[in-house]
Structures are given as structure tokens and as C-alpha cells.
């Protein structure tokens, strides 16, 4: 930290996500972007004027309080361990690592040194989902019955090292646990690979959370329609969040009495009012960086921790295991994710 109290930040990776991190870091109040690591250099002028370095060691030599890790997923563990060993806090892009064991090693490395570290599960910063979570916590929906997500669109050519489960489905796994405050206890899934690449490009999964809530996820890279849909259904109605537009809509359950004797015992629902909430729509990536900056300063703990990121990787691994074996995979759902 500089004498003026400004945090010195670094960035590792200047690709499709790294360039956005560089933009936000360069304008983030109370933070100075002091260096960017990318062996390929800055061919597109994305480094915002910061020096571009070839190695993490060069960045550490500049003296940084924290670094954002936005390199390919397969390199997260290697880079993260170097930062932890140097006593540097880290915000690691999701997923936290490409394997469960790698994620565990990162958790141990940062927790054992009491360093602030988080995972960039950016949907936690989407205005619609933040509002949805607050409303669920306030009990506006009553008992929650089901969470359904759909995340589909064309193949992103930037992805080469993982399939759709680790890249896209981890968004839905994390947001489902986060908005409900529950963990996964079981998951069953099927995957297909239709694009000729070595990894799966479509997954359909059904799971259960620790409070009995049922979850359904449909995720693919094979649709010309881009969709980011989250539905939470409960006893008082249904919330629909569109995270592309950051809109949140509530459909109320207007249960009506019936004189038909055969249906008196049926606990039914009826279509009620629809409300679309007016929500301030700030850029999720900026919110993510503000929350992490405040966490490093000890002002807030509203981040996705590495341990929570590990939990998401464990569920993603269970999705792939289920798809490979055809079996439902049980998970330990006792710890809050």
C-alpha cells in the first residue's frame, strides 16, 4: 500500500476477461494498477498504460498488495500458489482451479497465511441476483421449492482448456447455492459433445439442495439464442431473473378457494399479480472489484471465498462424474457453500 493508502494491484492475464479487469482496475478508486503479466504482450493496447511483464515474479518485484488472476484456468493453481507464497492477496477468475485437488491446494495456501482471496463468480454481483437473494433472505417467497437455470448460447472461441460444465455451469452452481444459502447434496447429469471438440458442450443436470429444494440446470454452447435465466419457485410465487438485462420479475401465487369437493384438499396455485422491480443497474465487474478491494482493506467480507469456490468445483466434478457413470452422485451438503 502506498503512503496515501492506495492499494497496489497487479493483473495476470490480458485476454478476453483480463482486458475488462484492466479497464476496471485502472479506474478503481483507492487502487493503482502497477503491472500486468502476459507473455504475449499487449498487442491490443488493453493494459491501460500499465507496464506489461512476462512473469509473475516480475510483478511481485514491483510490490503489490493484491493481484487479479485472469489467465487460463489450467494455470490458476500455479499462479495462485506463487502469489500466496509471496503474501499477496488474490482475486481468481472462476472456476478457482481446473481440478478439485488444485482448488484445495489454493484454499490451504491462502487460508494458512490468513490472506484475503476470492473467486470471480461475477453473477453474485449481478443486480437482479443480488436483489433476488435479499428478497429470499427476507422470506418474501416463503418456502423455496425449486431453482431452474438456463445458460445457453454460441460457442465462445476464447475457451480451449475446459468444457461447458467448468466454464459456464459453474456460474449456475455458485449462484444457486449463494441465492438460497444452501449446498448441493446430490446431482445427476447428462452431457453431449456435438462440436467436435474434446470437451462436452451441453449439459442437463438435476440436483437437490440441503433443504430439499430441487434444482435443474440446462447449459450449452450449441444455441444461437443467448439466454441467462434463473427461476426460483416457492410457496408465494416465482421470481424470474434475467441476468443479461439485470431484470427481476415476481409472479405472485394468488391461490383461490374452490367449491369442488374433490379439490378442496389440493394445495394449488393460481396466477396472480406480476411485478417487475426497478433495480439500480451498476456494472457487475465494477461491483466485484469494489467488494474485493474493501475485503482487502478489512471493510467487508462480501466476496466469494476460495472455500466457496472449491465447493463449486466439487459440484462441477460431480456433474461430470454423473455424466460419465450414469449414476446420481451424492455430495456432503453439511457445510454452507
C-alpha positions in Angstrom: 0.0 0.0 0.0 1.3 3.4 -0.9 1.8 6.2 1.7 -1.5 7.7 0.6 -3.4 4.5 1.4 -3.8 3.4 -2.2 -3.7 -0.3 -2.8 -1.1 -1.5 -5.4 -2.8 -4.1 -7.7 -1.5 -6.4 -10.4 -3.2 -8.4 -13.1 -2.2 -11.8 -14.5 -3.6 -12.4 -18.0 -4.7 -9.9 -20.6 -7.2 -12.0 -22.6 -10.9 -11.6 -23.1 -11.6 -11.3 -19.4 -8.3 -9.8 -18.4 -8.8 -6.7 -20.6 -12.0 -5.9 -18.7 -10.3 -6.4 -15.4 -7.5 -4.0 -16.5 -10.1 -1.4 -17.5 -11.9 -1.6 -14.2 -8.7 -1.7 -12.1 -7.3 1.4 -13.9 -10.3 3.4 -12.8 -11.0 1.9 -9.4 -11.0 4.4 -6.6 -8.2 3.7 -4.0 -6.3 1.3 -6.3 -3.4 1.7 -8.6 -2.8 -0.8 -11.4 1.0 -1.2 -11.2 1.7 -4.0 -13.7 0.1 -6.6 -16.0 1.6 -10.1 -16.7 1.1 -11.6 -20.1 3.9 -13.5 -22.0 2.1 -12.5 -25.3 2.5 -8.8 -24.5 -0.2 -6.2 -25.1 -0.9 -6.4 -28.8 -4.3 -4.6 -28.4 -3.5 -1.8 -26.0 -5.6 -3.3 -23.2 -3.1 -2.7 -20.3 -4.4 0.8 -19.7 -0.8 2.2 -19.7 0.5 -0.2 -17.0 3.8 -1.9 -17.7 3.4 -5.3 -19.3 5.6 -8.1 -17.8 6.5 -11.6 -18.9 6.4 -13.3 -15.5 4.6 -13.3 -12.1 8.0 -12.9 -10.5 8.5 -9.6 -12.2 5.1 -8.4 -11.0 5.9 -9.4 -7.4 9.2 -7.5 -7.6 7.1 -4.3 -8.2 5.4 -4.8 -4.8 1.7 -5.5 -4.9 -1.0 -5.8 -2.3 -3.2 -8.0 -4.4 -3.4 -9.4 -7.9 -6.3 -10.5 -10.2 -5.7 -13.9 -11.8 -7.3 -14.0 -15.3 -5.1 -16.4 -17.1 -6.3 -19.8 -18.5 -8.0 -22.0 -15.8 -5.2 -24.6 -16.0 -2.7 -22.0 -14.8 -4.7 -20.7 -11.8 -3.2 -23.1 -9.3 0.4 -22.3 -10.4 -0.1 -18.6 -10.4 -2.2 -18.6 -7.2 0.4 -20.5 -5.2 3.1 -18.1 -6.2 1.0 -15.2 -5.0 0.2 -16.9 -1.7 3.8 -17.7 -1.1 4.7 -14.1 -1.6 2.0 -13.0 0.9 -0.1 -11.3 -1.9 -4.0 -11.4 -1.8 -5.7 -12.6 -4.9 -8.9 -12.4 -6.8 -9.0 -15.5 -9.0 -11.3 -15.8 -12.0 -13.8 -18.7 -11.9 -13.5 -21.6 -11.7 -10.9 -21.3 -9.0 -9.0 -24.2 -10.5 -9.4 -26.9 -13.1 -9.4 -29.8 -10.5 -10.7 -30.4 -7.0 -7.3 -31.1 -5.7 -5.9 -27.9 -7.2 -8.7 -25.9 -5.7 -8.0 -27.5 -2.3 -4.3 -26.6 -2.5 -5.1 -23.0 -3.2 -7.6 -22.8 -0.3 -4.9 -24.2 2.0 -2.2 -21.9 0.7 -4.2 -18.7 1.3 -6.0 -19.7 4.4 -2.9 -20.9 6.1 -1.3 -17.4 5.6 -4.5 -15.6 6.6 -4.6 -13.9 3.2 -7.8 -12.4 1.6 -8.6 -14.4 -1.5 -11.7 -14.6 -3.6 -13.2 -16.1 -6.8 -14.7 -14.1 -9.6 -18.1 -15.6 -9.6 -19.5 -12.4 -11.1 -23.1 -13.4 -11.1 -23.1 -12.7 -7.4 -22.7 -9.0 -8.4 -25.5 -9.0 -11.0 -28.1 -6.5 -9.8 -31.0 -8.9 -10.5 -29.5 -11.8 -8.5 -28.4 -9.5 -5.6 -32.0 -8.3 -5.3 -33.3 -11.8 -5.6 -31.0 -13.1 -2.8 -32.1 -10.2 -0.5 -35.7 -11.0 -1.1 -35.3 -14.7 -0.4 -33.4 -13.9 2.8 -36.3 -11.6 3.8 -38.7 -14.5 3.3 -40.7 -12.9 0.5 -41.1 -16.3 -1.3 -41.8 -18.4 1.8 -40.5 -22.0 1.4 -38.4 -22.5 -1.7 -39.4 -25.5 -3.9 -37.2 -25.3 -7.0 -34.4 -23.4 -8.7 -34.2 -23.6 -12.5 -31.4 -22.1 -14.6 -30.8 -21.9 -18.3 -27.5 -20.6 -19.7 -27.0 -21.2 -23.4 -25.6 -19.5 -26.4 -23.0 -19.9 -29.2 -19.5 -21.4 -28.6 -17.0 -18.8 -27.2 -13.8 -19.3 -29.2 -11.8 -18.0 -26.3 -12.4 -21.2 -24.4 -10.0 -24.1 -25.1 -9.0 -25.7 -21.9 -12.3 -26.8 -20.3 -15.8 -27.8 -21.3 -19.1 -26.2 -20.7 -19.5 -27.6 -17.2 -16.4 -26.0 -15.7 -16.7 -22.8 -17.8 -20.4 -22.0 -17.8 -22.2 -24.3 -15.4 -20.0 -23.2 -12.5 -21.9 -19.9 -12.8 -25.2 -21.6 -12.1 -23.8 -23.9 -9.4 -22.4 -21.0 -7.5 -25.4 -18.6 -7.9 -27.8 -21.4 -6.9 -26.0 -22.1 -3.6 -25.5 -18.4 -3.0 -29.0 -17.1 -3.5 -30.6 -19.9 -1.5 -27.9 -20.2 1.2 -27.9 -24.0 0.7 -25.4 -26.6 -0.6 -25.8 -29.4 -3.1 -26.5 -32.9 -1.6 -26.9 -34.8 -4.9 -26.6 -34.3 -8.6 -27.5 -36.3 -11.7 -26.4 -35.2 -15.2 -26.0 -36.0 -18.9 -23.6 -34.4 -21.3 -23.0 -34.4 -25.0 -20.3 -33.2 -27.3 -21.5 -32.2 -30.7 -19.0 -29.6 -31.8 -16.0 -31.9 -32.5 -14.0 -30.5 -29.5 -12.6 -32.8 -26.8 -14.8 -31.4 -24.0 -18.6 -31.5 -23.5 -20.6 -28.6 -24.9 -24.0 -29.4 -23.5 -25.2 -30.5 -20.0 -28.5 -31.1 -18.4 -28.5 -31.7 -14.6 -31.0 -32.3 -11.8 -30.0 -31.9 -8.2 -31.1 -31.4 -4.7 -30.0 -28.9 -2.1 -29.5 -29.4 1.7 -33.0 -28.1 2.5 -34.7 -30.4 -0.1 -35.0 -27.7 -2.8 -34.9 -29.3 -6.3 -32.6 -27.7 -8.9 -32.4 -28.0 -12.7 -29.6 -26.7 -14.9 -29.5 -26.6 -18.7 -26.3 -25.2 -20.1 -24.8 -25.3 -23.6 -22.6 -23.8 -26.2 -24.8 -25.0 -29.1 -27.7 -22.5 -29.2 -27.9 -19.4 -31.5 -30.1 -18.0 -28.7 -28.2 -16.4 -25.9 -30.1 -16.9 -22.6 -29.3 -16.3 -19.0 -32.4 -17.3 -17.0 -32.8 -18.1 -13.3 -36.2 -19.0 -11.8 -36.9 -19.6 -8.1 -40.3 -21.0 -7.3 -41.8 -21.1 -3.8 -45.0 -21.1 -1.8 -45.8 -17.5 -2.5 -44.9 -17.4 -6.2 -42.0 -17.3 -8.5 -39.0 -15.0 -9.1 -37.5 -14.7 -12.6 -34.1 -13.2 -13.0 -32.7 -12.3 -16.5 -29.0 -11.7 -15.9 -28.4 -10.4 -19.4 -30.7 -7.5 -18.8 -30.5 -7.5 -15.0 -34.3 -7.6 -14.7 -36.1 -9.2 -11.8 -39.8 -10.1 -12.0 -42.1 -11.6 -9.4 -45.2 -13.7 -10.3 -47.3 -14.0 -7.2 -49.3 -17.0 -6.3 -53.0 -15.9 -5.9 -54.4 -19.2 -4.5 -58.2 -19.2 -4.8 -60.7 -21.3 -2.9 -62.8 -23.9 -4.7 -66.2 -25.3 -4.1 -65.4 -28.5 -5.9 -65.2 -31.1 -3.1 -62.6 -33.3 -4.8 -60.1 -30.4 -5.0 -60.6 -28.9 -1.5 -57.6 -30.9 -0.2 -55.3 -29.9 -3.1 -52.8 -27.3 -2.3 -52.9 -25.4 -5.6 -51.8 -22.1 -7.1 -53.4 -19.5 -9.2 -51.9 -16.8 -11.4 -51.7 -13.5 -9.5 -50.0 -10.2 -10.0 -46.8 -9.7 -11.8 -44.2 -7.1 -10.6 -41.0 -6.0 -12.3 -38.7 -4.4 -9.9 -36.8 -1.2 -10.5 -33.2 -2.0 -9.7 -30.1 0.2 -10.0 -28.0 -1.4 -12.7 -24.3 -1.0 -11.9 -21.7 -2.9 -13.8 -21.2 -6.3 -12.1 -17.5 -6.4 -12.7 -17.0 -2.9 -11.0 -19.1 -4.1 -8.1 -17.0 -7.3 -7.8 -13.8 -5.2 -7.7 -15.2 -2.7 -5.2 -16.2 -5.6 -2.9 -12.8 -7.3 -3.2 -10.9 -4.0 -2.6 -13.0 -3.5 0.5 -12.3 -7.0 1.7 -8.5 -6.5 1.3 -8.9 -3.3 3.4 -10.9 -5.3 6.0 -14.1 -3.2 5.4 -16.2 -6.0 4.0 -16.4 -9.8 3.6 -19.0 -9.8 0.8 -16.9 -11.9 -1.6 -16.9 -15.4 -2.9 -14.2 -17.1 -0.9 -11.8 -19.7 -2.2 -13.5 -22.3 0.0 -16.9 -21.5 -1.6 -15.2 -21.6 -5.0 -13.8 -25.1 -4.0 -17.3 -26.2 -3.3 -18.4 -25.2 -6.8 -15.5 -27.1 -8.4 -16.5 -30.2 -6.3 -20.1 -30.0 -7.6 -18.9 -29.5 -11.2 -16.7 -32.6 -10.8 -19.8 -34.5 -9.5 -21.7 -33.3 -12.6 -19.0 -34.8 -14.9 -18.8 -38.0 -12.8 -22.5 -38.5 -13.0 -22.5 -37.9 -16.8 -19.7 -40.4 -17.2 -21.2 -43.2 -15.0 -24.9 -42.6 -15.4 -25.3 -42.6 -11.6 -26.6 -39.9 -9.2 -23.6 -38.6 -7.2 -24.1 -37.8 -3.5 -22.3 -34.8 -2.0 -21.7 -33.7 1.6 -24.2 -30.9 2.0 -23.5 -30.0 5.6 -21.2 -27.1 5.1 -22.5 -23.8 3.7 -21.1 -23.1 0.3 
